[in-house]
Amino acid sequence: MKKSHAALTDLDSFVMYLKERLPHHRIDRLRRIAEVIFGVVQAESTRHRKIAMQLRSAATLDSRTKTVARTFHEVGLSEQDVQDILLPLLPDGKLIFVMDRTNWKHGQSHINILALGVLLGGVVIPLIHDILPHSGNSHSEGRMALVARLLKVIPAKRWRVLIADREFIGEAWFEFLRRKNIKRCIRIKETTRMDDLLVRDQFKNLVPGGVRGLMEKAWLYGSFMQVVATLSPEGERVIVASDLPLWDVLQVYRMRWGIECTFSGMKSRGLGLEETHMTAPDRITRLFSLLSLAYAWMVRIGDWRADRDPVAVKAHGRKAMGLAQYGWELLCDALRWNRPTFMTFLKLLATPFPSSRRPGTQSVRY
């Protein structure tokens, strides 16, 4: 006999939600995925045993731990699955994308993840990623493949700009983005050659906080681009090449910090990504996909909560917590104590982020 809607547990409701979006998955597999997502959120850990302690089951802890392990070994959310769930969160209009890499070491194994995500609520929601088969920087071919895969579901006309750090440079890479009609806002190295000179020689005598831009576009990496530089309080030059108007370049580049917040929230200051003992690429990609979904859900709830009850600001002027933690508090409380608000939070997972900017934020011209 089927349960009435009123009698559905939070887990049942979430499984039904997943089944609507991922009808090709068997219901038992979706239940295991749902259980692990709930377990990770409550445990704030990716250790199998810690997740297992959160599962609502009469089975022994050892049996529950094996269930968690099997979920990562056998069942996962594919790239398309993650996008089927997360793309409905995107607001209408043009979007800002950020590419970056996160890595750590477990024993003798290097785990290196290249991620591409969309800026929402001030943080970056990963939409697509690759596990790099080596330590160190990514290669242009891998970056181009990642962008090309995302372009299949989000066409270039919706890309406002792609932001990346100075690792993500190279003539082939810059030319690829230009041909795809994707505007670039990418930090470059001081030793980059620009019009036959080192770029650092064009920006001497900068003072901390000062900003200087070239009045004309410069030729670098096979393109004519705007180049803007500033000096950080620590005395480090930050030089950015972009297709954006000169006065917008640094303002947009600063938005790259959103992916640093994301990696922090998925790792040591949040869901515990780097705590995992798994090292096999297929298992890491399943884990990262699952955490991307959980993190996006937390941010969406945090953004909704902040609209009603803004995050407190400390004396030094910074917010007391990020949107992910702000949302995690409510989601974890609802899961742990079976709050009726869970259904509101589940609906938010299918509700786009607001497209309008909050009062007090500067608009950016494109």
C-alpha positions as CSV (number, residue, x, y, z in Angstrom):
1,M,0.0,0.0,0.0
2,K,1.4,3.4,-1.0
3,K,2.0,6.0,1.6
4,S,-0.2,9.1,1.6
5,H,1.6,12.4,0.8
6,A,1.2,13.5,4.4
7,A,2.8,10.3,5.7
8,L,5.9,10.6,3.5
9,T,9.2,11.0,5.3
10,D,11.7,13.6,4.3
11,L,13.7,10.9,2.6
12,D,10.7,9.6,0.7
13,S,10.0,13.1,-0.5
14,F,13.6,13.7,-1.6
15,V,13.6,10.3,-3.5
16,M,10.4,11.3,-5.3
17,Y,12.0,14.6,-6.2
18,L,15.1,12.8,-7.6
19,K,12.9,10.3,-9.5
20,E,11.1,13.1,-11.3
21,R,14.3,14.5,-12.6
22,L,16.2,11.3,-13.1
23,P,13.6,8.8,-14.2
24,H,16.2,6.4,-15.8
25,H,17.5,5.5,-12.3
26,R,16.1,2.7,-10.3
27,I,14.3,3.8,-7.2
28,D,16.5,1.7,-4.9
29,R,19.6,3.5,-6.3
30,L,18.1,6.9,-5.8
31,R,17.2,6.0,-2.2
32,R,20.8,5.1,-1.5
33,I,22.0,8.4,-3.1
34,A,19.4,10.4,-1.1
35,E,20.5,8.6,2.1
36,V,24.1,9.5,1.5
37,I,23.4,13.1,0.7
38,F,21.4,13.5,3.9
39,G,24.2,11.7,5.8
40,V,26.9,14.0,4.4
41,V,25.0,17.2,5.2
42,Q,24.4,16.1,8.8
43,A,27.8,14.6,9.4
44,E,29.7,17.4,7.6
45,S,32.1,14.6,6.6
46,T,32.8,12.3,3.7
47,R,34.1,9.5,5.9
48,H,32.0,6.5,5.3
49,R,31.5,5.6,8.9
50,K,30.5,9.1,9.9
51,I,28.0,9.2,7.1
52,A,26.7,5.8,8.1
53,M,26.0,7.0,11.7
54,Q,23.4,9.4,10.2
55,L,21.5,6.8,8.2
56,R,18.0,6.0,9.6
57,S,18.2,2.3,9.6
58,A,17.9,-0.6,12.1
59,A,21.0,-2.3,10.5
60,T,24.3,-2.4,12.3
61,L,26.7,0.4,11.9
62,D,29.1,-1.9,10.0
63,S,26.2,-2.8,7.6
64,R,25.3,0.9,7.1
65,T,29.0,1.7,6.4
66,K,29.1,-0.9,3.7
67,T,26.0,0.6,2.2
68,V,27.7,4.0,2.0
69,A,30.8,2.4,0.5
70,R,28.7,0.6,-2.2
71,T,27.0,3.9,-3.1
72,F,30.3,5.4,-4.0
73,H,31.6,2.2,-5.6
74,E,28.6,1.4,-7.7
75,V,26.1,4.2,-7.8
76,G,26.6,7.7,-8.8
77,L,25.2,10.9,-10.3
78,S,26.5,11.3,-13.8
79,E,27.5,14.7,-15.2
80,Q,24.1,14.9,-17.0
81,D,22.3,13.9,-13.7
82,V,23.9,16.8,-11.8
83,Q,23.0,19.2,-14.6
84,D,19.4,18.0,-14.7
85,I,19.1,18.8,-11.0
86,L,21.1,22.0,-10.9
87,L,20.2,23.8,-14.2
88,P,16.7,24.7,-12.9
89,L,18.4,26.8,-10.3
90,L,19.8,29.2,-12.9
91,P,18.1,32.5,-13.3
92,D,17.1,33.9,-16.7
93,G,19.6,36.0,-18.6
94,K,23.4,36.0,-18.9
95,L,25.5,34.2,-16.3
96,I,29.0,34.5,-14.9
97,F,31.2,31.4,-15.0
98,V,34.4,30.6,-13.0
99,M,37.0,27.9,-13.6
100,D,39.5,26.8,-11.0
101,R,41.2,23.7,-9.6
102,T,41.3,22.2,-6.1
103,N,43.7,19.5,-5.0
104,W,45.0,17.6,-2.0
105,K,47.0,14.6,-1.2
106,H,45.9,11.4,0.5
107,G,48.9,9.2,1.4
108,Q,50.9,9.0,-1.9
109,S,47.9,9.8,-4.1
110,H,47.3,13.2,-5.6
111,I,43.7,14.1,-6.0
112,N,43.3,17.0,-8.5
113,I,39.9,18.3,-9.6
114,L,39.3,20.9,-12.4
115,A,35.9,22.5,-11.9
116,L,33.7,24.9,-13.9
117,G,30.7,26.5,-12.2
118,V,28.3,29.4,-12.3
119,L,28.3,32.3,-9.8
120,L,25.1,32.3,-7.8
121,G,24.5,34.0,-4.5
122,G,28.1,35.2,-4.4
123,V,29.6,31.6,-4.5
124,V,30.2,29.3,-7.4
125,I,28.0,26.2,-7.9
126,P,30.1,23.5,-9.8
127,L,28.2,22.3,-12.8
128,I,30.9,20.2,-14.5
129,H,34.3,18.9,-13.5
130,D,37.1,16.5,-14.4
131,I,39.5,14.5,-12.3
132,L,43.0,15.3,-13.6
133,P,45.2,12.2,-14.0
134,H,48.2,14.1,-12.7
135,S,49.3,16.6,-10.1
136,G,49.8,20.2,-10.9
137,N,48.3,22.6,-13.4
138,S,45.6,21.7,-16.0
139,H,46.3,21.6,-19.7
140,S,44.6,23.7,-22.4
141,E,43.1,20.7,-24.1
142,G,41.3,19.6,-20.8
143,R,40.0,23.1,-20.2
144,M,38.6,23.4,-23.7
145,A,36.9,20.0,-23.4
146,L,35.3,21.0,-20.2
147,V,33.9,24.3,-21.6
148,A,32.8,22.5,-24.8
149,R,30.8,20.0,-22.7
150,L,29.0,22.7,-20.7
151,L,28.3,24.7,-23.9
152,K,26.1,21.7,-25.0
153,V,23.6,22.6,-22.2
154,I,24.3,26.3,-21.7
155,P,24.9,28.1,-25.0
156,A,27.5,30.8,-25.4
157,K,24.9,33.5,-25.7
158,R,24.1,33.0,-21.9
159,W,27.8,33.3,-20.9
160,R,28.4,36.8,-19.7
161,V,32.1,36.1,-18.9
162,L,34.5,33.4,-17.9
163,I,36.7,34.3,-14.9
164,A,39.9,32.4,-14.2
165,D,43.2,32.7,-12.4
166,R,46.7,32.9,-13.9
167,E,47.1,29.1,-14.2
168,F,44.5,29.3,-17.0
169,I,46.5,31.0,-19.8
170,G,47.8,30.0,-23.2
171,E,47.3,31.1,-26.8
172,A,45.3,28.1,-27.8
173,W,43.0,28.4,-24.8
174,F,42.5,32.1,-25.3
175,E,41.8,31.6,-29.0
176,F,39.3,28.8,-28.2
177,L,37.3,31.1,-25.9
178,R,37.4,33.9,-28.5
179,R,36.0,31.6,-31.2
180,K,33.3,30.4,-28.9
181,N,32.2,34.0,-28.3
182,I,33.0,33.7,-24.6
183,K,34.3,36.9,-23.0
184,R,37.4,36.4,-20.9
185,C,38.5,37.9,-17.6
186,I,41.7,36.1,-16.7
187,R,44.6,37.0,-14.5
188,I,48.0,36.7,-16.3
189,K,51.5,36.2,-15.1
190,E,53.9,39.2,-14.6
191,T,56.3,37.5,-17.1
192,T,53.7,37.4,-19.9
193,R,55.0,39.1,-23.1
194,M,52.8,41.9,-24.2
195,D,53.8,43.9,-27.3
196,D,57.3,42.5,-27.0
197,L,57.7,43.6,-23.4
198,L,57.2,41.9,-20.1
199,V,53.8,42.9,-18.7
200,R,55.3,43.8,-15.4
201,D,57.4,46.5,-17.1
202,Q,54.2,48.2,-18.1
203,F,53.0,48.5,-14.6
204,K,55.9,49.8,-12.5
205,N,55.5,52.1,-9.4
206,L,52.1,50.8,-8.4
207,V,51.0,51.7,-4.9
208,P,48.9,49.3,-2.7
209,G,45.3,49.7,-3.7
210,G,46.1,51.7,-6.8
211,V,44.7,50.7,-10.2
212,R,46.2,51.3,-13.6
213,G,45.0,50.2,-17.0
214,L,46.3,50.6,-20.5
215,M,44.3,53.1,-22.6
216,E,44.5,50.9,-25.7
217,K,44.1,47.1,-26.0
218,A,47.3,45.1,-26.0
219,W,48.3,42.0,-28.0
220,L,48.8,39.0,-25.9
221,Y,48.1,35.3,-26.3
222,G,47.0,35.9,-29.8
223,S,44.3,38.5,-29.0
224,F,43.8,42.2,-28.5
225,M,42.6,42.6,-24.9
226,Q,42.2,45.2,-22.1
227,V,44.9,44.9,-19.5
228,V,44.4,46.3,-15.9
229,A,46.7,46.0,-12.9
230,T,46.5,46.7,-9.2
231,L,48.8,46.1,-6.2
232,S,47.5,44.1,-3.3
233,P,48.0,45.2,0.3
234,E,50.7,42.5,0.5
235,G,52.6,44.1,-2.4
236,E,51.6,41.5,-5.1
237,R,50.8,42.7,-8.6
238,V,47.5,41.5,-9.9
239,I,47.3,41.9,-13.7
240,V,44.1,40.9,-15.5
241,A,43.5,40.6,-19.3
242,S,39.9,40.8,-20.4
243,D,37.4,41.5,-23.2
244,L,35.3,43.6,-20.8
245,P,35.3,47.4,-20.6
246,L,38.3,48.8,-18.9
247,W,36.5,50.0,-15.8
248,D,34.8,46.7,-15.2
249,V,37.8,44.3,-15.4
250,L,38.9,44.3,-11.7
251,Q,35.4,44.5,-10.3
252,V,34.5,41.3,-12.3
253,Y,37.8,39.5,-11.6
254,R,37.2,39.9,-7.8
255,M,34.1,37.7,-8.2
256,R,36.6,34.8,-8.7
257,W,36.8,34.7,-5.0
258,G,33.4,32.9,-5.1
259,I,35.0,29.6,-6.1
260,E,37.5,29.8,-3.3
261,C,34.5,30.1,-1.0
262,T,33.0,27.0,-2.7
263,F,36.1,24.9,-2.3
264,S,36.4,25.9,1.3
265,G,32.8,25.1,1.9
266,M,33.1,21.7,0.3
267,K,36.4,20.9,2.1
268,S,37.7,21.7,5.5
269,R,35.2,24.4,6.5
270,G,32.2,22.5,5.4
271,L,31.3,19.1,3.9
272,G,34.8,17.6,4.4
273,L,35.7,16.6,0.8
274,E,39.3,16.1,1.5
275,E,38.6,13.8,4.5
276,T,37.6,10.9,2.1
277,H,39.9,7.9,2.0
278,M,38.8,7.2,-1.6
279,T,41.4,8.0,-4.3
280,A,40.1,6.2,-7.4
281,P,39.0,8.8,-10.0
282,D,35.6,7.3,-10.6
283,R,34.8,7.3,-6.9
284,I,36.1,10.8,-6.4
285,T,33.9,12.1,-9.3
286,R,30.9,10.5,-7.8
287,L,31.7,12.1,-4.5
288,F,32.3,15.5,-6.0
289,S,29.0,15.3,-8.0
290,L,27.1,14.5,-4.8
291,L,28.7,17.3,-2.8
292,S,28.1,19.8,-5.7
293,L,24.4,19.0,-5.3
294,A,24.4,19.2,-1.5
295,Y,26.4,22.5,-1.6
296,A,24.1,24.1,-4.2
297,W,21.1,23.1,-2.0
298,M,22.6,24.7,1.1
299,V,23.5,27.9,-0.8
300,R,20.0,28.1,-2.3
301,I,18.4,27.8,1.2
302,G,21.0,30.3,2.6
303,D,20.1,32.9,-0.2
304,W,16.4,32.4,0.6
305,R,17.0,32.9,4.3
306,A,19.2,35.9,3.8
307,D,16.4,37.6,1.9
308,R,14.2,37.3,5.0
309,D,16.8,37.6,7.7
310,P,20.1,39.1,6.4
311,V,23.3,37.6,7.7
312,A,24.8,39.5,10.7
313,V,27.8,41.7,10.0
314,K,30.6,41.6,12.5
315,A,32.5,44.7,13.8
316,H,35.3,44.3,11.2
317,G,32.7,44.7,8.4
318,R,32.6,41.0,7.2
319,K,29.6,38.8,7.4
320,A,29.4,36.3,10.3
321,M,29.0,33.4,7.9
322,G,28.6,32.5,4.2
323,L,25.4,31.6,2.5
324,A,26.2,27.9,2.4
325,Q,26.6,27.7,6.2
326,Y,23.5,29.9,6.6
327,G,21.5,27.4,4.6
328,W,23.2,24.4,6.2
329,E,21.9,25.4,9.6
330,L,18.3,25.3,8.5
331,L,18.6,22.2,6.3
332,C,20.5,20.2,8.9
333,D,18.0,21.2,11.6
334,A,15.1,20.1,9.4
335,L,16.7,16.7,8.6
336,R,17.6,16.0,12.2
337,W,14.3,17.0,13.8
338,N,11.9,16.2,10.9
339,R,10.8,19.9,10.7
340,P,7.8,20.6,8.4
341,T,10.0,23.3,6.8
342,F,11.8,20.5,4.9
343,M,9.2,20.6,2.1
344,T,9.9,24.4,1.7
345,F,13.6,23.6,1.3
346,L,13.0,20.8,-1.2
347,K,10.9,23.2,-3.3
348,L,13.8,25.7,-3.3
349,L,16.0,23.1,-4.9
350,A,13.9,23.5,-8.0
351,T,13.4,27.3,-7.7
352,P,15.8,29.5,-9.6
353,F,18.0,32.0,-7.8
354,P,16.7,35.6,-8.1
355,S,18.1,37.2,-11.2
356,S,18.0,40.7,-9.8
357,R,20.9,42.0,-7.7
358,R,20.4,42.9,-4.1
359,P,20.1,46.6,-3.2
360,G,23.5,48.2,-2.6
361,T,25.4,46.1,-5.1
362,Q,27.0,47.8,-8.1
363,S,25.9,46.8,-11.6
364,V,28.5,45.7,-14.1
365,R,28.4,47.0,-17.7
366,Y,28.9,44.6,-20.6
